[in-house]
């Protein structure tokens, strides 16, 4: 990208008259800087190393000393906005897959392909900028208003059966996947297979994550207790679907649905405790000393 184009694109101020005329790569990580790189100096302490590694442009959000007049120095008001503007410019016509929050997490956990970019941070935006062949996935619905080529994932017919509350079976493979997410898994699987992308079935979600505990709320191995705390549930658009699934599958058990103000109820008797909008941390097992009974 030409320096003039870059400066205008990010509404930046070119602080010098550089000898170089373009950059080839973008990063915030000084260890990734090499010849031709545009370096976003979120930490000004990394600037000397970036120059030594071959940076062609340094982007800053504050006044700094110009250490090398041959490369470009550009000042911006906001790193995040600048990075997004470059991403938008480079990917305005590129396919971007818009998915729901659960399908996004499943794709993230299944992914084994370097061409897949899941947008969570500035670093992910930069990765999408730098890759030529890429499959960009977002859960941000505002992208529909910005990008022309938004794609939605469709589910496909799959052989998935339920194995208890927390596990499913896909063909002959046991998955750490609650059956309530069947359609989400189907969309994720279709994404990988239709685009010939690498994936794994050995994954575990942070959402609907079971923690088996003893009577003192200390963690035990999976299935070794009748008390289970479920982490990762949010009071969002999919919550009531999950709640109905839990109720339907725990009819003969004592199930607690807890919000952050109800944490003390974990001291009560229960079989299942669903933590909504907070994370349960198991009680640590205290190791006995040499002279303890």
LINHUTA-V46487 format. One record per residue. BURIAL is b if it has 24 or more other C-alpha atoms within 12 Angstrom, else e. D_FIRST is the distance of its C-alpha to the first C-alpha in whole Angstrom. Layout:
BEGIN
burial,d_first
BURIAL,D_FIRST
BURIAL,D_FIRST
END
This chain:
BEGIN
burial,d_first
b,0
e,4
b,6
b,8
e,7
b,7
b,10
e,11
b,10
b,12
b,15
b,15
b,16
b,15
b,18
b,18
e,17
b,14
e,15
b,11
e,9
b,5
b,5
b,6
b,9
b,10
b,14
b,17
b,19
b,20
e,21
b,18
b,16
b,16
e,14
b,10
b,11
b,10
b,13
b,15
b,18
b,21
e,23
b,23
e,26
b,23
b,21
e,23
e,22
b,19
b,19
e,21
e,19
b,16
b,14
b,11
b,11
b,14
b,14
b,18
b,20
e,23
e,24
e,23
e,24
b,22
e,22
b,20
e,19
e,17
b,14
b,13
b,15
b,14
b,17
b,17
e,20
e,20
b,18
b,19
e,18
b,14
b,14
b,15
b,13
b,10
b,12
b,14
b,11
b,10
b,14
e,15
e,17
b,17
b,21
b,22
b,25
b,27
b,30
b,33
b,33
b,36
b,34
b,31
b,33
b,34
b,31
b,30
b,33
b,33
b,30
e,30
b,26
e,23
b,21
b,23
b,21
b,24
b,22
e,24
e,22
b,19
b,18
b,19
b,16
b,14
b,15
b,15
b,11
b,11
e,14
e,14
e,18
b,19
b,21
b,21
b,24
b,25
b,28
e,27
e,28
e,26
b,23
e,26
e,25
e,21
b,20
e,22
e,22
b,24
e,27
b,30
b,32
e,35
e,38
e,40
e,44
e,44
e,47
b,47
b,50
b,51
e,52
e,53
b,52
b,49
b,48
b,48
b,48
b,46
e,48
e,49
e,47
e,47
b,45
b,44
b,44
b,46
b,47
b,46
b,42
b,43
b,41
b,38
b,38
b,39
b,36
b,34
b,36
b,35
b,31
b,31
e,34
e,32
e,29
e,30
b,29
b,31
b,33
e,36
b,39
e,40
b,38
b,40
b,39
b,39
b,40
b,44
b,44
b,48
b,49
b,53
b,55
b,59
e,61
e,60
b,56
b,55
b,53
e,55
e,53
e,52
e,56
e,58
e,59
b,60
b,58
b,54
b,51
b,48
b,45
b,42
b,43
b,42
e,43
e,41
e,40
e,42
b,44
e,47
e,47
b,47
b,50
e,52
e,51
b,52
e,55
e,56
e,56
e,58
e,61
e,63
e,61
e,61
b,57
b,56
b,53
b,52
e,50
e,49
e,52
e,54
e,53
e,57
e,58
b,57
e,60
e,62
e,63
b,60
b,59
b,55
b,54
b,50
b,48
b,46
e,43
e,44
b,44
b,48
e,48
e,51
e,54
e,53
e,56
e,58
e,59
e,62
e,63
e,66
e,69
e,68
e,70
END
